[in-house]
Amino acid sequence: MLGGIATDPAARGRGIARAVTAAATRAGLREDPMVVLWMYADNGAARRVYEQVGYRVTQAFESRR
């Protein structure tokens, strides 16, 4: 399970989040055939990164910050 992936605001827009997420996903897939991640639904920037890596929403849960 992946979660808590973040990019320093000063480093955003360079593809770092996508690269780190892709690398973590590949590492996870070497251990298990299914890798999942969690994110807050209102985090559009994270959603775009995760979709670029190949993730899709299969379940959604309500949570509070």
N, CA, C and O atoms as CSV, one atom per row, in Angstrom:
chain,resi,resn,atom,element,x,y,z
A,1,MET,N,N,0.854,-1.170,0.000
A,1,MET,CA,C,0.000,0.000,0.000
A,1,MET,C,C,0.896,1.228,0.000
A,1,MET,O,O,1.834,1.338,0.790
A,2,LEU,N,N,0.587,2.137,-0.895
A,2,LEU,CA,C,1.328,3.391,-0.966
A,2,LEU,C,C,0.471,4.510,-0.399
A,2,LEU,O,O,-0.750,4.504,-0.557
A,3,GLY,N,N,1.089,5.439,0.239
A,3,GLY,CA,C,0.376,6.603,0.757
A,3,GLY,C,C,1.365,7.614,1.290
A,3,GLY,O,O,2.523,7.296,1.560
A,4,GLY,N,N,0.899,8.812,1.435
A,4,GLY,CA,C,1.754,9.852,1.978
A,4,GLY,C,C,2.837,10.301,1.018
A,4,GLY,O,O,3.868,10.816,1.452
A,5,ILE,N,N,2.628,10.118,-0.272
A,5,ILE,CA,C,3.596,10.574,-1.266
A,5,ILE,C,C,3.424,12.087,-1.412
A,5,ILE,O,O,2.312,12.569,-1.629
A,6,ALA,N,N,4.498,12.816,-1.296
A,6,ALA,CA,C,4.413,14.279,-1.374
A,6,ALA,C,C,5.644,14.834,-2.065
A,6,ALA,O,O,6.720,14.235,-2.037
A,7,THR,N,N,5.465,15.981,-2.680
A,7,THR,CA,C,6.567,16.674,-3.339
A,7,THR,C,C,6.699,18.058,-2.720
A,7,THR,O,O,5.702,18.760,-2.546
A,8,ASP,N,N,7.902,18.447,-2.393
A,8,ASP,CA,C,8.156,19.793,-1.891
A,8,ASP,C,C,7.623,20.789,-2.918
A,8,ASP,O,O,7.896,20.648,-4.110
A,9,PRO,N,N,6.871,21.785,-2.477
A,9,PRO,CA,C,6.314,22.758,-3.428
A,9,PRO,C,C,7.360,23.386,-4.354
A,9,PRO,O,O,7.051,23.696,-5.505
A,10,ALA,N,N,8.564,23.574,-3.879
A,10,ALA,CA,C,9.617,24.173,-4.701
A,10,ALA,C,C,10.072,23.241,-5.827
A,10,ALA,O,O,10.693,23.697,-6.788
A,11,ALA,N,N,9.775,21.955,-5.721
A,11,ALA,CA,C,10.224,20.975,-6.712
A,11,ALA,C,C,9.096,20.496,-7.618
A,11,ALA,O,O,9.309,19.612,-8.447
A,12,ARG,N,N,7.924,21.052,-7.478
A,12,ARG,CA,C,6.786,20.596,-8.274
A,12,ARG,C,C,6.928,20.978,-9.734
A,12,ARG,O,O,7.615,21.939,-10.081
A,13,GLY,N,N,6.261,20.201,-10.585
A,13,GLY,CA,C,6.267,20.476,-12.017
A,13,GLY,C,C,7.451,19.904,-12.765
A,13,GLY,O,O,7.658,20.224,-13.936
A,14,ARG,N,N,8.229,19.066,-12.110
A,14,ARG,CA,C,9.424,18.484,-12.734
A,14,ARG,C,C,9.288,16.990,-12.999
A,14,ARG,O,O,10.228,16.360,-13.485
A,15,GLY,N,N,8.124,16.414,-12.683
A,15,GLY,CA,C,7.927,14.984,-12.901
A,15,GLY,C,C,8.449,14.108,-11.779
A,15,GLY,O,O,8.486,12.885,-11.910
A,16,ILE,N,N,8.853,14.725,-10.677
A,16,ILE,CA,C,9.422,13.960,-9.562
A,16,ILE,C,C,8.375,13.045,-8.938
A,16,ILE,O,O,8.655,11.875,-8.677
A,17,ALA,N,N,7.175,13.563,-8.696
A,17,ALA,CA,C,6.115,12.745,-8.078
A,17,ALA,C,C,5.789,11.545,-8.954
A,17,ALA,O,O,5.617,10.435,-8.451
A,18,ARG,N,N,5.704,11.760,-10.245
A,18,ARG,CA,C,5.405,10.659,-11.166
A,18,ARG,C,C,6.518,9.625,-11.123
A,18,ARG,O,O,6.242,8.426,-11.071
A,19,ALA,N,N,7.767,10.066,-11.144
A,19,ALA,CA,C,8.904,9.136,-11.126
A,19,ALA,C,C,8.961,8.341,-9.829
A,19,ALA,O,O,9.183,7.130,-9.850
A,20,VAL,N,N,8.763,9.016,-8.701
A,20,VAL,CA,C,8.806,8.336,-7.401
A,20,VAL,C,C,7.645,7.348,-7.278
A,20,VAL,O,O,7.830,6.221,-6.818
A,21,THR,N,N,6.452,7.773,-7.690
A,21,THR,CA,C,5.286,6.893,-7.611
A,21,THR,C,C,5.475,5.680,-8.509
A,21,THR,O,O,5.159,4.560,-8.107
A,22,ALA,N,N,5.981,5.884,-9.708
A,22,ALA,CA,C,6.209,4.764,-10.620
A,22,ALA,C,C,7.249,3.798,-10.052
A,22,ALA,O,O,7.074,2.582,-10.132
A,23,ALA,N,N,8.322,4.331,-9.483
A,23,ALA,CA,C,9.366,3.471,-8.904
A,23,ALA,C,C,8.830,2.689,-7.704
A,23,ALA,O,O,9.103,1.497,-7.567
A,24,ALA,N,N,8.076,3.353,-6.845
A,24,ALA,CA,C,7.497,2.663,-5.681
A,24,ALA,C,C,6.509,1.600,-6.126
A,24,ALA,O,O,6.434,0.529,-5.523
A,25,THR,N,N,5.756,1.886,-7.170
A,25,THR,CA,C,4.800,0.910,-7.694
A,25,THR,C,C,5.523,-0.312,-8.251
A,25,THR,O,O,5.133,-1.446,-7.969
A,26,ARG,N,N,6.564,-0.091,-9.033
A,26,ARG,CA,C,7.341,-1.220,-9.569
A,26,ARG,C,C,7.932,-2.065,-8.446
A,26,ARG,O,O,7.915,-3.293,-8.517
A,27,ALA,N,N,8.455,-1.411,-7.410
A,27,ALA,CA,C,9.021,-2.148,-6.270
A,27,ALA,C,C,7.936,-2.970,-5.581
A,27,ALA,O,O,8.168,-4.121,-5.211
A,28,GLY,N,N,6.768,-2.390,-5.410
A,28,GLY,CA,C,5.668,-3.119,-4.792
A,28,GLY,C,C,5.232,-4.307,-5.621
A,28,GLY,O,O,4.934,-5.371,-5.079
A,29,LEU,N,N,5.192,-4.133,-6.933
A,29,LEU,CA,C,4.765,-5.223,-7.815
A,29,LEU,C,C,5.756,-6.379,-7.841
A,29,LEU,O,O,5.386,-7.502,-8.184
A,30,ARG,N,N,6.996,-6.121,-7.486
A,30,ARG,CA,C,7.967,-7.218,-7.376
A,30,ARG,C,C,7.646,-8.105,-6.173
A,30,ARG,O,O,8.042,-9.270,-6.134
A,31,GLU,N,N,6.938,-7.559,-5.203
A,31,GLU,CA,C,6.598,-8.288,-3.984
A,31,GLU,C,C,5.193,-8.884,-4.007
A,31,GLU,O,O,4.943,-9.911,-3.376
A,32,ASP,N,N,4.273,-8.243,-4.733
A,32,ASP,CA,C,2.868,-8.645,-4.710
A,32,ASP,C,C,2.230,-8.257,-6.042
A,32,ASP,O,O,2.604,-7.239,-6.623
A,33,PRO,N,N,1.280,-9.042,-6.534
A,33,PRO,CA,C,0.679,-8.721,-7.827
A,33,PRO,C,C,-0.277,-7.523,-7.811
A,33,PRO,O,O,-0.734,-7.087,-8.868
A,34,MET,N,N,-0.580,-6.990,-6.634
A,34,MET,CA,C,-1.487,-5.843,-6.567
A,34,MET,C,C,-0.926,-4.782,-5.628
A,34,MET,O,O,-0.620,-5.054,-4.467
A,35,VAL,N,N,-0.801,-3.592,-6.146
A,35,VAL,CA,C,-0.365,-2.452,-5.344
A,35,VAL,C,C,-1.519,-1.460,-5.294
A,35,VAL,O,O,-2.119,-1.147,-6.322
A,36,VAL,N,N,-1.825,-0.970,-4.108
A,36,VAL,CA,C,-2.891,0.016,-3.949
A,36,VAL,C,C,-2.305,1.272,-3.322
A,36,VAL,O,O,-1.257,1.233,-2.678
A,37,LEU,N,N,-2.997,2.378,-3.521
A,37,LEU,CA,C,-2.589,3.595,-2.851
A,37,LEU,C,C,-3.825,4.331,-2.387
A,37,LEU,O,O,-4.932,4.095,-2.871
A,38,TRP,N,N,-3.615,5.221,-1.447
A,38,TRP,CA,C,-4.720,6.035,-0.945
A,38,TRP,C,C,-4.377,7.495,-1.151
A,38,TRP,O,O,-3.211,7.887,-1.182
A,39,MET,N,N,-5.419,8.281,-1.288
A,39,MET,CA,C,-5.262,9.725,-1.441
A,39,MET,C,C,-6.555,10.393,-1.018
A,39,MET,O,O,-7.610,9.758,-0.987
A,40,TYR,N,N,-6.476,11.655,-0.696
A,40,TYR,CA,C,-7.685,12.426,-0.419
A,40,TYR,C,C,-8.355,12.765,-1.746
A,40,TYR,O,O,-7.688,13.178,-2.695
A,41,ALA,N,N,-9.650,12.593,-1.811
A,41,ALA,CA,C,-10.404,12.765,-3.053
A,41,ALA,C,C,-10.289,14.170,-3.632
A,41,ALA,O,O,-10.401,14.350,-4.845
A,42,ASP,N,N,-10.067,15.158,-2.783
A,42,ASP,CA,C,-10.005,16.536,-3.274
A,42,ASP,C,C,-8.601,16.956,-3.734
A,42,ASP,O,O,-8.369,18.132,-4.011
A,43,ASN,N,N,-7.681,16.016,-3.813
A,43,ASN,CA,C,-6.308,16.324,-4.227
A,43,ASN,C,C,-6.162,16.053,-5.732
A,43,ASN,O,O,-5.678,14.999,-6.145
A,44,GLY,N,N,-6.586,17.015,-6.522
A,44,GLY,CA,C,-6.565,16.865,-7.969
A,44,GLY,C,C,-5.181,16.666,-8.547
A,44,GLY,O,O,-5.016,15.908,-9.502
A,45,ALA,N,N,-4.184,17.331,-7.988
A,45,ALA,CA,C,-2.811,17.187,-8.490
A,45,ALA,C,C,-2.324,15.752,-8.308
A,45,ALA,O,O,-1.726,15.176,-9.218
A,46,ALA,N,N,-2.577,15.182,-7.144
A,46,ALA,CA,C,-2.172,13.790,-6.900
A,46,ALA,C,C,-2.931,12.850,-7.827
A,46,ALA,O,O,-2.349,11.921,-8.386
A,47,ARG,N,N,-4.219,13.089,-7.989
A,47,ARG,CA,C,-5.017,12.225,-8.860
A,47,ARG,C,C,-4.435,12.204,-10.281
A,47,ARG,O,O,-4.341,11.143,-10.896
A,48,ARG,N,N,-4.050,13.367,-10.795
A,48,ARG,CA,C,-3.472,13.427,-12.145
A,48,ARG,C,C,-2.176,12.612,-12.224
A,48,ARG,O,O,-1.960,11.874,-13.186
A,49,VAL,N,N,-1.331,12.747,-11.227
A,49,VAL,CA,C,-0.072,11.983,-11.211
A,49,VAL,C,C,-0.368,10.493,-11.196
A,49,VAL,O,O,0.198,9.738,-11.987
A,50,TYR,N,N,-1.239,10.071,-10.315
A,50,TYR,CA,C,-1.529,8.640,-10.182
A,50,TYR,C,C,-2.159,8.087,-11.454
A,50,TYR,O,O,-1.857,6.959,-11.845
A,51,GLU,N,N,-3.022,8.851,-12.104
A,51,GLU,CA,C,-3.616,8.400,-13.362
A,51,GLU,C,C,-2.546,8.286,-14.451
A,51,GLU,O,O,-2.599,7.373,-15.275
A,52,GLN,N,N,-1.578,9.203,-14.461
A,52,GLN,CA,C,-0.485,9.133,-15.445
A,52,GLN,C,C,0.350,7.874,-15.257
A,52,GLN,O,O,0.876,7.320,-16.222
A,53,VAL,N,N,0.469,7.425,-14.011
A,53,VAL,CA,C,1.239,6.214,-13.714
A,53,VAL,C,C,0.424,4.960,-14.040
A,53,VAL,O,O,0.989,3.879,-14.203
A,54,GLY,N,N,-0.900,5.102,-14.135
A,54,GLY,CA,C,-1.737,3.959,-14.493
A,54,GLY,C,C,-2.762,3.551,-13.454
A,54,GLY,O,O,-3.504,2.591,-13.661
A,55,TYR,N,N,-2.814,4.266,-12.341
A,55,TYR,CA,C,-3.808,3.950,-11.320
A,55,TYR,C,C,-5.190,4.412,-11.755
A,55,TYR,O,O,-5.336,5.337,-12.555
A,56,ARG,N,N,-6.197,3.745,-11.208
A,56,ARG,CA,C,-7.578,4.164,-11.424
A,56,ARG,C,C,-8.344,3.942,-10.134
A,56,ARG,O,O,-7.970,3.107,-9.311
A,57,VAL,N,N,-9.413,4.693,-9.966
A,57,VAL,CA,C,-10.231,4.558,-8.756
A,57,VAL,C,C,-11.074,3.300,-8.864
A,57,VAL,O,O,-11.822,3.117,-9.825
A,58,THR,N,N,-10.946,2.439,-7.868
A,58,THR,CA,C,-11.781,1.241,-7.817
A,58,THR,C,C,-12.673,1.248,-6.586
A,58,THR,O,O,-13.722,0.603,-6.576
A,59,GLN,N,N,-12.272,1.962,-5.562
A,59,GLN,CA,C,-13.070,2.124,-4.352
A,59,GLN,C,C,-12.833,3.514,-3.797
A,59,GLN,O,O,-11.730,4.051,-3.893
A,60,ALA,N,N,-13.868,4.092,-3.221
A,60,ALA,CA,C,-13.737,5.393,-2.590
A,60,ALA,C,C,-14.348,5.317,-1.197
A,60,ALA,O,O,-15.399,4.708,-0.998
A,61,PHE,N,N,-13.688,5.930,-0.260
A,61,PHE,CA,C,-14.149,5.949,1.131
A,61,PHE,C,C,-14.229,7.377,1.611
A,61,PHE,O,O,-13.424,8.215,1.206
A,62,GLU,N,N,-15.162,7.659,2.446
A,62,GLU,CA,C,-15.262,8.990,3.034
A,62,GLU,C,C,-14.328,9.082,4.222
A,62,GLU,O,O,-14.279,8.172,5.050
A,63,SER,N,N,-13.593,10.166,4.312
A,63,SER,CA,C,-12.712,10.372,5.457
A,63,SER,C,C,-12.719,11.856,5.785
A,63,SER,O,O,-13.186,12.684,5.004
A,64,ARG,N,N,-12.200,12.163,6.937
A,64,ARG,CA,C,-12.099,13.541,7.379
A,64,ARG,C,C,-10.659,13.820,7.754
A,64,ARG,O,O,-9.959,12.969,8.304
A,65,ARG,N,N,-10.237,15.027,7.444
A,65,ARG,CA,C,-8.867,15.427,7.800
A,65,ARG,C,C,-8.864,16.065,9.161
A,65,ARG,O,O,-7.811,16.473,9.649
